[in-house]
Amino acid sequence: MDFESQRKKLVNSMIANGSLKSAEIIKAFLKVKREEFFLPELKKFSYDDSAYPIGHSQTISQPSTIAIMLELLKPLKGHKVLEIGSGSGYVLALLSEIVGPEGKVIGIERNYELAVRSIETLAKLKYKKIKVLISDGSKGLPEEAPFHRILVSAACNVVPKPLEEQLTFHGRIVAPVGSKFSQQLQVIEKEPNGALKRYFAEGYFVFVPLVSDS
């Protein structure tokens, strides 16, 4: 299959519908091969704008949803970024392209098999600077804090407090917050005095739930 032309077509569609806007994020979507993060039997659907199963009751998110989240997150060159619920590793690859070699990208995935598969996929694609850890994402990663950006790719009732605490000043969190049936994307920004500014973006989504050990 001609995945490259399908990738360009999908990106153009997301630009047209307004979910993709920023040059660096567009460039990342054009470069990262989404098909490499799919189960073999589902590869032909790689560039549908839909979520698909990746095993273990988890999914790879809809591209336009990821685009909206990244546009809200506003990752920049040189940023240290943490993704909670990194699943297949696809979003980690996008983030790595955006923050560049001077940045740092870390994923936390609770499911052992998914984490190992994502590590193997990212290594195959030569993403040498991405770290994937098997842990409880609700606790964040205090030993690597603070982070410029934290992306939560799983639904939560409220954003876990440790994630807010591990955010640097002027940092930003994007997370789907709500019930298990429907969530909105909440943006949290940490101001220079440490105060947290919160708001919800427009639209409703359905993510797999964030699972905590506690």
N, C-alpha and C positions, 0 to 999 in steps of 0.2 A: 504494500500500500504506500501511496505517496504521502507520508506523514508530514513532510515539510510544507507542502502546499495546503494541507488541512490545517496545520498550525497557523499559517498566515491568514487563512480564511477565518478561523476562530478569532484571532486577534483583531482583525479588521471589524468583525461583527461586534466584539466587545467595545471597541472604540466608538463604533456607530451608536451602540445603545447607551453609551455614557459610563459604563462600569470601569473602563480603562481610560486614563487621562494622562498620567505622568510618563515622560519620555523614558526614564530609567526602568520603570515597571513594565512598560511596553516592550522594551529591549529584552528584559528578562523572560517574559512570556514567549517571545520569538525564539529565544535561544534554548530554553530548557525543554527537553524531549519528554513530554508527559507520557508517551507510550511506554517508556522504560519503567514507569512506576505502576503499571497495570498488571493484573494477572494475565498470563498468556492468552487464555480463551476470550478475554475481553478487550484485547489491544485494538481491535477494529473500531471500538467506540471511544478511543482516546481523545478525540477532538469534538465529541458531542459536548454541548454545554450542559452537562448533567453530572450528578454524583454517581459513582459506581463502587460496588463492593471490592474490598481488597483482602477479604478474609477476616476471621475472628470477630465478626459482627461490626466491623469498622468500614469506613468509606473513604475514598478520595473525593474531596469536595468539588462541587460545581465550579468550573473556572471563573465564571463571572462573580460568584460569591467570593472566591479568593481575591479576585481583582478589587472588589469593593473593600474587603478587609485591608488589603495592602495599601490602597489609596488612603484609607482612614489612619493606618498605622504610620505612614510617611517615613519609612526607613531611608537612611541616607548613607552615603559612602563613609566608611570608618566606624559605623555603629556596631555595638555589641547587642545582638538580638537573641532572645529566648523564645522558642515556640513550645507551648504545652500541648501535648497530643499530636506529635509530629507524624504519626502514622506511616505512610509510604515513603516520606522524605521529600515529596514533590515541592512543598512550600519551602522547605529548608533550602532546596536548590535555587528556587526563585530568589529567596532572601540573600543567599550567598552571591548571586549575580549582582544584586542591587548594592549591597554594602561593600563589595569589592575585596581585594586581597588584604587591604588594611583593616577590614572589619572582622567580626567574629560571629558565627552563627552556631547556636546550640539547640538541640531538640531534646525534649523529654517525652518518652513513649513508655507507657505502662506495660504494654503487651510484649513479651519477650520475643516471640516469633516475628512480629511486625518490625520491632526495633532492629533485629538482626538482619532481616531482609532489606530494610532501608539502608543500613550500613553497607551492605554488599552492593546495592544499586548505586549509592553515591560514590563508592570506591570505583566501581566499574566506569562511572561517568567522569572520573578524575576530580571529584570534589574532595580535595584532601584536607581542607581546613574546617569542614563541618564535623561537629561532635554530636553523637547521639547517645543519650544515657537512658537506662531502664530504671525508672523511679516513679514516685508519686508526684505528678505534676502540680498538684494543689499546694505543695510545699515550696515550689520554685527550686532555686539552686543557689542557696546563700553563699556558698564558697566561690561562686563566680560573679556575684553581685558587686556593684550595681549594673543594671542593664539600661541601655538607651530606649529599647523597645521590647515589649513583651506581647506576643500574640497567643491568644488562647483559642485553640482549634477544637474546642469541645464545649458543650452547653453547661452552664452553671447557674445556680439560683442567684448567687452573688459572686463577685470576683474575690477569690481567696485573699485574705489579708497579707500573707507572706509575699504575694506577687506585688502588691502595692508598696510594701516595705523595701522590696528589692529593686525598685525603680529609681533611677537617678533623677536629679532635678532637671526640669524640662523634658523628662521622659514621658512615654506614652504607652498605654495598654489598650488593646482592642480585644473584646471578648463577647461571645454570644450569651446574653443573660436573659433568663426567663424560666418558663415551665419546661417540662420534658417534651411538650408538644409544639412549642413555638417560642422563639427567642428574637430579641433585637440586639443589634451590635452596640455595645456600650463602649464609649471612649473615655479613658481616664488619663488626665494630664497632671503631672506633679509640678507645681509652681515653685519658684525659687525659695519661698518661705516654707516649703514642705506641704502646703495645703493641696488637696486633691480637687480638681475640677472634673465633673462628670457630666456626660450628656449621651443621649441615645441618637443614633443615626436613623434615618427613615428605612422602612422595610422590615419584613419578618422572615425568619429563617428557621430551619430545623437541623440541628447538629446532634451527633451522638453525644451522650452525657459524659461529663468529666467525672472519673471515678477516683475517689480518695480512699486511702487506707484507714483514715481516722473517722 
